[in-house]
Amino acid sequence: MLNNAMEDYMHFLRIEKGLSDNTLKSYERDLKEYTYYIAKEVQKSSWDIVSRNDIISFLYMLKDSGKSSATISRHISSIRSFHQFLVREQIVHQDASLHVEKPKKERKLPDVLSQSEIEALLSIHTNSPLSIRNKAMFELMYATGLRVSELITLNVSDLHLEMGFVQCFGKGSKERIVPIGEVAIKAIDLYIQTARNKLVKNNTTNILFVNQHGRPLSRQGFWKVLKKIALDAGINKKITPHTLRHSFATHLLENGADLRIVQEMLGHEDISTTQIYTHVTKTRLKDMYKTYHPRA
């Protein structure tokens, strides 16, 4: 009976919900593990007699086997959705998963480049249209903390170089104004004056940063460029398009910037998201202390 209900639920997800194969496999994997535990470990033969304590017992088993908070949270989502289905189909009378809480997410500290690594990354020899574009892109990202999705969708008209700011649209199409420093302004101006038209060629686009074929640069395209330049600069850290954004925020706070100002520039709705960078700066402070203090 346990497996029959699970198969009915999978059929419901496949036919009525129309979920993708990957999502279906994820649900099926989680629920097979859960069903096996209920049948073998707590020896229940009917979903109607499964209790909240049985679910919690299963989650403790996952935790003891070394599963991460994210994996356990995913299992809870699958179990909740399944039990809601059982109630709707009147297979059970009560939802045993109703008051099962998800574990708090582990907040991973972001990877950040040091100021000397940023200097190395941005020391790009501007001897071709593409290298001029790369220098302008990286200088703008580090100067503003833009997300890569915001950077690659910027239009030329979003720049206000004389006034020293860029206008961008973040998550939920929320507009924000972010200041740009002089170094970035010079790099962007050089790109617009000397390189962009050579890359755009006969294409018609208002997008600021284009690829070698004159079409808008993709996220993957940006990432490939970043990884190659980081490697050439001798940076061995794991680096992603978000690394420049993380470095922007961390360096501002290290140099005394107000948290609220950084929050506004990053476009964070909740200041608790920005506060992760205060933990990064404290960690870096401890590392520097251990390195340089004679009695550390």
C-alpha positions in Angstrom: 0.0 0.0 0.0 2.9 2.4 0.8 4.4 2.0 -2.7 1.0 2.2 -4.4 0.3 5.7 -3.0 3.8 6.8 -3.9 3.3 5.6 -7.5 -0.1 7.4 -7.7 1.7 10.6 -6.5 4.5 10.3 -9.1 1.8 9.8 -11.8 0.1 13.0 -10.5 3.4 15.0 -10.7 4.1 13.6 -14.2 0.7 14.0 -15.8 -1.2 16.8 -13.9 1.8 18.9 -12.8 3.9 18.3 -15.9 7.2 18.4 -14.0 10.5 17.9 -15.8 12.3 14.6 -15.8 15.0 15.9 -13.5 12.5 17.2 -11.0 10.5 13.9 -11.1 13.7 11.9 -10.5 14.6 14.0 -7.5 11.1 13.5 -6.0 11.2 9.8 -6.7 14.6 9.4 -5.2 13.7 11.2 -2.0 10.3 9.4 -1.6 11.7 6.0 -2.3 14.2 6.5 0.5 11.5 7.8 2.8 9.0 5.0 1.9 11.7 2.3 2.5 12.5 3.8 5.9 8.8 3.9 6.9 8.3 0.3 5.8 11.6 -1.3 7.2 12.7 0.9 10.1 9.5 2.0 11.7 7.5 -0.9 10.2 4.4 0.9 9.2 2.2 -0.7 6.5 -0.2 2.2 6.0 0.3 6.0 5.5 -2.7 6.6 7.8 -0.7 5.5 10.8 2.5 7.4 10.0 3.1 10.1 12.5 5.1 13.3 12.8 7.6 11.5 15.0 8.2 8.9 12.2 9.1 11.7 9.8 11.4 13.4 12.3 13.0 10.0 13.0 13.7 9.7 9.2 15.2 13.2 9.1 17.5 12.4 12.1 18.6 9.3 10.2 19.5 11.6 7.2 21.4 13.9 9.5 23.3 11.1 11.2 24.3 9.8 7.8 26.0 13.1 7.0 23.4 14.7 4.7 23.7 18.5 4.4 21.0 21.0 5.6 20.1 21.7 1.9 19.6 18.0 1.2 17.4 17.5 4.3 15.4 20.6 3.4 14.8 19.1 -0.1 13.6 15.9 1.5 11.2 17.8 3.8 9.7 19.6 0.7 9.2 16.3 -1.1 7.6 14.7 2.0 5.3 17.7 2.7 4.1 17.7 -0.9 3.5 14.0 -0.8 1.5 14.1 2.5 -0.6 17.0 1.2 -1.4 14.8 -1.8 -2.4 11.9 0.5 -4.8 14.2 2.4 -6.3 15.6 -0.8 -6.9 12.1 -2.2 -8.4 11.1 1.2 -5.8 8.3 1.6 -5.1 9.7 5.1 -7.2 11.8 7.4 -4.4 14.1 8.8 -1.2 15.6 7.4 1.6 14.1 9.5 4.1 16.6 8.0 2.2 19.7 9.0 4.5 21.0 11.8 7.8 19.6 10.5 10.3 22.5 10.4 13.0 22.9 7.8 16.6 23.2 9.2 18.2 26.6 9.0 20.3 27.0 5.9 24.0 27.0 6.4 25.3 30.3 5.3 28.4 29.8 3.3 30.9 32.6 3.3 31.4 33.9 -0.2 34.8 33.5 -2.0 36.5 36.9 -2.1 39.6 38.1 -3.9 42.2 40.2 -2.0 42.9 43.7 -3.2 46.2 42.6 -4.7 44.4 39.8 -6.6 41.9 42.3 -7.9 44.8 44.5 -9.1 46.3 41.4 -10.9 43.0 40.5 -12.4 42.3 44.1 -13.7 45.8 44.5 -15.2 44.6 43.6 -18.6 46.7 44.8 -21.6 44.3 46.7 -23.8 45.8 45.8 -27.2 42.6 44.5 -29.0 38.9 45.2 -29.1 38.1 42.2 -27.0 40.8 43.0 -24.3 39.5 46.6 -24.2 36.0 45.1 -23.6 37.2 42.7 -21.0 39.0 45.5 -19.1 35.8 47.7 -19.2 33.5 44.8 -18.1 35.7 43.8 -15.1 36.4 47.4 -14.0 32.6 48.1 -14.1 31.7 45.0 -12.2 34.3 45.6 -9.4 33.3 49.3 -9.3 29.6 48.7 -8.9 29.1 45.2 -7.6 26.6 44.4 -10.4 25.3 40.9 -10.8 26.5 39.2 -14.0 22.8 39.1 -15.3 22.6 42.9 -14.8 26.0 43.5 -16.5 25.2 41.6 -19.7 21.7 43.2 -20.1 23.0 46.8 -19.7 22.2 49.1 -22.6 24.6 51.9 -23.6 21.9 54.4 -22.6 22.0 53.0 -19.0 25.5 54.6 -18.6 25.8 58.2 -17.3 29.5 58.5 -17.4 29.7 62.3 -17.1 27.6 62.2 -14.0 29.5 59.1 -12.7 26.7 56.5 -12.3 25.0 53.5 -14.0 21.3 52.7 -14.0 20.5 49.0 -13.7 17.5 46.8 -13.2 18.0 44.0 -10.7 15.8 41.2 -9.3 12.1 41.8 -9.8 13.0 44.6 -12.4 13.8 46.9 -9.5 15.8 49.9 -10.7 18.8 51.2 -8.8 21.5 53.8 -9.4 25.1 52.9 -8.6 28.1 55.2 -8.7 31.1 54.4 -10.9 34.7 55.4 -10.0 37.1 57.3 -12.4 39.2 54.2 -13.3 36.1 52.3 -14.5 34.7 55.4 -16.3 38.0 55.7 -18.3 37.9 51.9 -19.2 34.3 52.1 -20.3 34.8 55.3 -22.3 37.8 53.7 -24.1 35.7 50.7 -24.9 32.8 52.7 -26.3 35.1 55.1 -28.3 37.4 52.6 -29.8 36.3 48.9 -29.5 32.5 48.5 -29.3 31.7 49.5 -32.9 34.4 47.1 -34.2 32.8 44.3 -32.3 29.2 45.2 -33.2 30.0 45.6 -36.9 26.8 45.5 -38.9 24.6 44.3 -36.1 22.0 46.6 -34.5 22.0 46.3 -30.7 21.8 48.7 -27.8 23.5 46.2 -25.5 26.7 47.6 -24.0 28.9 44.5 -23.9 28.9 42.2 -27.0 30.8 39.1 -28.1 33.2 38.8 -31.0 30.3 38.2 -33.3 28.6 41.5 -32.3 25.8 39.8 -30.4 25.0 40.2 -26.6 27.4 38.5 -24.4 26.0 35.5 -22.5 26.6 34.5 -18.8 28.6 31.5 -20.0 30.6 33.7 -22.3 31.4 36.1 -19.5 32.4 33.2 -17.2 34.8 31.7 -19.8 36.5 35.1 -20.2 36.8 35.6 -16.4 38.3 32.1 -15.8 40.9 32.5 -18.5 42.0 36.0 -17.4 42.1 34.8 -13.7 44.3 31.9 -14.8 46.6 34.2 -16.8 46.8 36.5 -13.7 48.0 33.6 -11.6 44.9 33.5 -9.4 44.3 29.9 -8.2 41.2 30.5 -6.2 37.8 29.2 -7.3 36.3 32.2 -9.2 32.8 32.8 -10.5 31.1 35.9 -12.0 29.8 36.6 -8.5 33.3 36.8 -7.0 33.8 40.3 -8.2 30.5 41.3 -6.6 31.5 39.7 -3.3 34.9 41.4 -3.5 33.3 44.8 -4.2 31.1 44.5 -1.1 33.9 43.1 1.2 36.5 45.7 0.2 34.0 48.6 0.8 33.2 47.3 4.3 36.8 46.7 5.1 37.5 50.3 4.2 34.8 51.6 6.5 31.7 51.9 4.3 28.3 52.0 5.9 26.4 48.6 5.7 23.2 50.3 4.6 25.0 52.1 1.7 26.5 48.7 0.6 23.0 47.1 0.8 21.6 49.8 -1.5 24.4 49.5 -4.0 24.1 45.7 -4.1 20.3 45.9 -4.5 19.6 43.7 -1.5 16.0 43.8 -0.2 17.0 42.5 3.2 20.0 43.8 5.1 20.6 40.4 6.6 21.8 39.3 3.1 24.4 42.1 3.1 25.5 41.2 6.7 27.2 38.0 5.4 30.0 40.3 4.2 30.6 41.6 7.8 31.4 37.9 8.7 33.8 37.8 5.8 35.7 40.9 6.9 35.9 39.5 10.5 37.3 36.2 9.2 39.9 38.1 7.1 40.8 40.2 10.1 41.4 37.1 12.2 43.6 35.6 9.4 45.6 38.8 9.1 46.1 38.9 12.9 47.3 35.2 13.0 49.7 35.9 10.1 51.2 39.1 11.3 51.0 39.2 15.1 54.2 37.9 16.7 52.2 36.2 19.6 49.2 35.0 17.6 
